[in-house]
Amino acid sequence: MDTQTLYKLWPLLKKQVAGLDVPWLEIMANQSIQRDPFKVLISCILSLRTQDKTTGIASERLFSLAPDVQTMSKLPVKKIEKTIYPVGFYKVKARRIKELCHVLIKDYDAKVPDELDELLKLKGVGRKTANLVITLGYKKPGICVDTHVHRITNRWGYVNTKTPEKTEFALREKLPQKYWLEINGLLVAFGQGVCRPISPLCSRCDINKYCEKVGVTASR
């Protein structure tokens, strides 16, 4: 698949995804009257190895107690643990959140950085989280590559990479910037609902004829 083909399939992809479940982080960011990078950052941390629904419920509970970095920094770790349970690794994440709040207050005037390099200096913040904060929190260009984006863009034959990080750099070189803000939300929903890791639902896929199906050995 080349970029000219991508131009053709993008409207079809958006139309199909409109009927699928959108990632909770996308909903949270888009429903906010004012985008909140801090809430995006904390929700990203909670989402690691945790189902979307659980992340959403835990995030809302936590933000009801502490909607900003100053308030959250004052919460005891045990209180954070209790509030975010049962997200995966909730004890580790509670400590990480507490540490992050202190660093943001001390080094960043209680504001979440809006630059990738600065975000990556924060302990526990990888490229996926940093890019989500930039795109969802600040509406700035970035490419968040999770397992869905990595798998699907390789399955299409649009990139040929071995890791999500390499996929991000390949997409930064090849993907037109106008698609950067949308790609993660679209492909997460598409990957969960149609283009699944094992036995994807190719018969239900609106862009089936454009896909090179790289690595697909069985489909439905």
N, C-alpha and C positions, 0 to 999 in steps of 0.2 A: 504493500500500500504506500502511495506517495501522498504528498500534501494536497495535490489537486483532487485526489479521491477523497481526502479528509474533508475538503470543502463540501463535497456532495453529501457525505454521510452525516455530517454534524447536525443538520436540522432533523434528520430521521432519528438520530440518537436522542436528541433532546425530546422529541415527540414520544418516543418509547419510554424514556425515563420519567416523563411526566405522570405515568401511571404506576410508578414503582415507589417504594419507600425511600425517602431522601434521608441521608445521614443526619442524626440529631444535631450535630455541630452546625451544619448548614442552616437548619431551621432556626436554631437559637440565634445565630449571628444575623440572619436576615430579618428576624422578627423584632430585634432590638431597635428601638428608636434611634439610639446612638450606639454604634458598634463598640464593643468593649473588649479590647485585646487581652485584658487580664482574665476575663471569664473564658475566653477562647483558650488561653494558655493553660489555665487550671483544668478545664474540661479535657483538653488533649492529654494531660498527665493522667487523669482518671480513666481515660478511654483505653489505655494500654492493656491488652489482653483482657478486655472487658466488653461484653455485648453492648450494643448501642443503647438499648432501652435502659439497661442498668446504669450506664454512664449518665444518661439524661436525668434519671430520677435522683441519683446521688449528687449530681451537679446542682440541681435545683434546690435540694435540701441544704447543701453547703452554702450556696449563694443567698439563701433566705436568712442564714445566720450572719454571713459576712460577705457583703456584695463588693467590697473593695479591698485593696491590699493592706491598708492600715488596720481595718477591722479584723481581717483574717490573720494577720500577724500576731494578734493578741489572743487568738483561740489556743487553748492547750492542745498538744498533739493528741492526747486521748480523746478529746472532744471531736477533733477532725476525724480520727479513726472511726469513732462511733457513727458519725454523720455520713461518711462516705461508704461504709460497709453496705453491701458485699462486693464492691469492686475488687478486681484482682489485685493482690499485693497491697491491700489497703493500708497496712501498717507502714510499709516502705513509702508509699505515696503520701501518707499523712506527714511523715518527717520531711519528705522532699518539698511538699507545699509550704511547710513552715519555714524551711531554709530559704526557699525561693523568695518568700515575702520579705524576709530580712535583707536579702541581697538587693532586691528591687528598691527597698526603702533606703538602704545604705549607699548603693552605687548608682542608682538611676532615678533618684528623686521620686520614688514610688510609682514610676511609670514603666510599662513594658516597652523594651526597645522595639523600634520599627525597622531595624536593619538586620539582615540575616547573620552577619558576622558577630554582632553583639548578642543576638539571641543564642547563638551556638556557644557562647561563653558561659551560659547558665547551666549549672549542673543538672543533668538529666534531660536536657533539651537537645534532641537530634534534629536532623534536617527535615523530617516529616513534620514535627511539631512546629519548628521555626517557620516553615513555609505556610503552614495553616494559620499561624498568628499573623503573618504578613498579609495573606490573601483574605482571610475571613475577618480578622481584627482591624486591619488597616486598609483593605481594598487596594493593596499595592500588588504589582506583578510578582508572582512567585509560582513555582510548580511543586505542589505537594504530591509525592509519589509514595503510595502505600502498596500493599501486595496486589490490590486490584488494578491500579494504574500500571504497575510493572507487568503483571500477567497479560492484561488485555492489549496494551500497546505492542507487546512482543507477539502475542497471538495474531494480531492484525498483520504483523510483518512491517509495522511502521518503524520500529526500532529493533535492534538485535543486541540485547544486553543481558548480563548475568545477574545483576543485583539492582535493587530499587535505586540506590545512589547513582549507579551508572546510567540507569534509565532517566533519572532527573537531568543529568548533564546532557544526555543525548537529546532529550526533549527541549532543553534550553537552546540547543543548537538548531533544531529542526522545526519545532512546533511554533506557528505564528503566535505572537504575544497576545493577540486578542482572545485566544482560547485558554490562556494560562489560569485565569481565575475560575473557570468553569470545570476544568478537566477532572479534578479530584472528586467533586460532588457528583458529577455525572457518572464517572466510571465506578465509583463505590456502589451507587445504586444499581447500575447496570450489571456490575460483577456479582452482586448479591442476588439479583433477581433473574438474570438471564445468562450472562457469560460467566458461569460458575467455574470454580477451579477444576472440578471433576465432572465429566459428562455435561458440558454446557447445553443449554436449551437452544440449539441452533435453529430448530424448526420454528421457534417463536421469535427469532431475532430479525428485526427490520433491516439490519445492515449485513445480513448473512452473505449476500453475494459479493460484498466488498472485502470480506475477511479472508485472509490467507490460511487461517486455522493452523498456524504453526504450533506444533506440539500436541495438537488435539488427536487423540487416538479413538475416542468414543464420544458420541454426542446424542442428544435426543431431539 
